[in-house]
Structure formats: structure tokens, C-alpha cells
Amino acid sequence: MMFLTLVIFFAFLLIVWVVVRLLFRLEKHDSITHDERELWNRFQVKEQEIRYRKPKK
């Protein structure tokens, strides 16, 4: 009975560990910096061009 309890406990810990790793991986790809980097790479725009636009005359 004790062995079965330990097996269930460690299986639960393994499931929690997998879910937490999945959530952190999703959070990394959901961040604003990741989105900005993707836009810069996709449209080949530099960071300075986005942030420091020259005023039109």
C-alpha cells in the first residue's frame, strides 16, 4: 500500500512538472519582446526606425 502511494505521489509530481514547463515555454513565446523581435525580423525594420521617427515637414 505504501509503494502504491509513493508511485501515485511521484506520478502527480511528474504531471505538475510537465505542465509547469509547458506554461513557461508558452509564456516565453507570448511575451511582448518576442512579438517585437518577430515583427522586426519579418518586415526587416530596425528598432531605431520604429522608436525614433523623424517628424514630417
PyMOL commands that set and color helices and strands:
alter all, ss='L'
color gray80, all
select helices_A, chain A and resi 2-29+32-43+47-51
alter helices_A, ss='H'
color red, helices_A
deselect
rebuild
show_as cartoon
